[in-house]
Amino acid sequence: MNKFFISLERTPERTERFRTVNAHVPGLVHAPGIDGSVLDIDGMKQQGFLREDCQFTRGAIGSGLTHAALWGTVAKSGVAAHIFEDDAFLCRNFEEESRRVIASLPEDWDIILWGNNSDTVLQFDLLPGITQCVATFSQDSVRAGIQTFRDMDVTSLPFRLDHTFGICGYAISPSGADKMIRSCLPMETTDLGYASLGGRVLTTTSIDHLMNMHYHEMKAYTCFPPLCLTDNLTAQSLNLD
């Protein structure tokens, strides 16, 4: 499987940091992010990448289009791939454990998230069709321990995913990539209710919000505990550039 990581060409320090902290994982290929600051937004709408009502920031648009472009690469190649954002930290045995977890999935799997933002919730089926589980995390402890995490061997299990926030790292199959392209483009601003947040309604602001609308229609999974963490420094996020 290919391993792509997204990082803007104008932020070489982020690219270098990703390579340094994940030097234990072979074959990581830089996928230059689409720079939202220079996008022709009206042109993107005319080409069908954005709906007229899309109110995403330029950074969020660029990030979403970069993920979608990689989905296109995966769908066209017919080969599944890992996709990471440049704030991802991978555990020491990521290569071996991710391979083992994927091998345990049904052959027609679509997507599996290796991690998510630690300042939000993760909802998944602990027992399929019986027990939905909502997990919360401490972002402060994740940030404090993230360097130690790189030196850890993690044993994980896959669970059917309902929703979460953040796409710091995931694997996607050709069928999953095709489904995500069809489901998430054109990108739009809409309201979604989340049972895990007490029914709170959130307005979509990024591609991972749109992905939440479609996980239940797909063979979508998360792994627990995660094989990928992010320090989620929002001031430096691709979505806020």
N, C-alpha and C positions, 0 to 999 in steps of 0.2 A: 504493500500500500504506500502511496505517496504521502508525504507529510508536508503540508504547506503552512507557513506562518505569515500573517498579514502585518505589515508594518509600512508606514508612509516613508517615502524616500526623503522627505524633508525632516524626518526625525531619526537620523542615523544612530543616535545614542540609544534609542529604544530597540532598534534592530540589534545593536551590539549587546545590549543587556540580555535580550532574549537568547541570543546565541551563547552567551557566556553561562547563564544560569541553566541552560538545557544542553550543555555540551556533551552530556552523557547519552543523549538520544541521537542516533545517527540518521542521516538522510533528510534533515530539515531544509526545506526549500523556501527561499524568500519569495513571497507574493506581494509586490508593491501595492499598497492600498490605493484606492481611488481617492484623490484629494478633493473633498467636498468644497473646499474654499475656492476652487477654480471651475466648478461645474456650471454648465449652462442649465439652470433649473427648468426654464421654459422648454428647452430642447429635450430634456429628460421626460417631461410630461408629454410632449408631442410624439416621442418615440415609444411611449407606453410603459416606461419604467416607474412613473409616478402618477397617481391620480391628481386631479385638479385640487382636491381638498387636502393633499398631503402637507402637513405642517412640520415635518421633521426638520431638525437643524441640518445645516449643510454637512456637518461632520457625520451625523447619523445617516444621511443619504449616501455619502461616500462609503461609509462602512457597510451599509446594507447592499449596495451595488457590488462591493468587492466580494462579499460572501456569495452573492448571486452569481457573479462571474465564475467563481471557483466551482459552484454547483454545476454550472454549464460545462466546465472542463471535465468534471467527474462524470456527468451524464453522457457526454460525447465520447469519452475514453472507454466507458464501460468498466472502469476500475474504481473501487472504493478508495477513499482517501481520508486522512486526518486533516483537520483544519484548526489552526490555533490563532488566537490574537496575541499581540506581542507583550502582553502582561501576564502570560501563562507561565506557570512553574510546573514541571512534570516530575513525578516521583522517580526514584532511582530505577525501579524495575518497570517503567512505563511500557517499554517495548515488549517485554515478555507478557506482562499482565494484560495489556490491551489486546494482544493477539489471542490470549486464552479466553478472555471475556467474549470477544467477537465470535470465536469458534463455538461458544455455548449458545449463541443466539439462533433463532430460526433462520433458515437460509434466505428468507424474504425480508430480513430486517431492513429498515430504512435509515435510521439515525440513532446514535447513542451519544449522549453528552457525558464527557469525562469529568466535568465540573460545572460550577455555576457561581454567580456572585454570592459572597458570604454575608451580604447585608440585607438579604431577602429570604424568601421561602422556596422550598422545593417540595412539590407534591407528586407522589408516585404511589403505585399499587404495591403495598407490602405483600399482600396475598391477592393475586389477580381476581378481580371481581368481588372481593370480600372486604378487604381492609385497605382504605386509602390512608396514606401516611403523609403528614406534613412535617417537614424538618426545618428547623431554624438554626442559625449559626452565629458565632461571634466573629465579626469582622476584625476586631482588635486582636483576638487570639490568632486568627489566621495570619494576619500581617506579622505578628510577632514570631510565629513559628514557621513561616513559609520557607526560609532558608534551610531549616532542619528537615522539612518535608522533602526537599530534593534528595536527601540522603537516606530516605526511608524506602523500604520495600512494603508495598501496600497490596493486600489481598482484597478484592472487591467482588461484588455480585451485581448483575444487571436486574433492573426492575422497570416495569412499564411506566413511562413518564406521562404525567398529566400536564404540569406546567412548572416553569421556574423563570428566572431572569438572568441574563448574561450567557454568552456563548464563548467563554475563554478557550474551550477546546472540545472538539467532538469528532466523531467519525461518521461519514455519510456514504451510503451506497449509491450506485447509479440510479436505482429506482427512487430512492429517497431524495436524491438531488433533483430529479425530474419533478417529483411531487412538490418539493419546496418552491421550485421556480414557478410552477403553475399556481401555487397557493398564495405566495407572498408577493408576487408581482402582478400588477403595479402596486407599489407601496402606498399605503393609505393611512389616514388618521381616522381612528374609530374608537369607540369606548368598549371596554371589556370588563366584565364582572369576575371577581376571583373569590371563590368560596374559602380558600385558604387564608384570605385577608378579611374574613368576616363579611363577605359580600361586597367589599369595597370595589368601586368602579374606577378603572384607570384608563387614561387616554393613551393610545399607542404612540410611542415616540421613537421607536427603533425596530430593526428587523427582528430581534429576539421576541419582542412583544407580538409581532405578527405570527411568528412561528408557534407561539402559545395557542393560537386559534386552531391549529391543525394537527398538533401532536396526537390527539385522540383519534384522528382519522387514519393514522399511520402506524406502522410497527416502530414506534419510537420508545427509546429506553434512556434511563439514566444509570449511572453506576454508583454504588454506595458501599463503602466510603469512596470518595473521589480519587481519581488518578491525576487530576490536574487542579491546581489552585490558582487564584489570582489575587494580587494585593489590591486590585480594583481602585487605583488612584484616579478618582473621577476627574480631577483637575487636568489630568493628562490623557483622558480617554479619547479614543478615536471619535466617539459620538459627540464630543464637545469641541472638537477642533473647528 
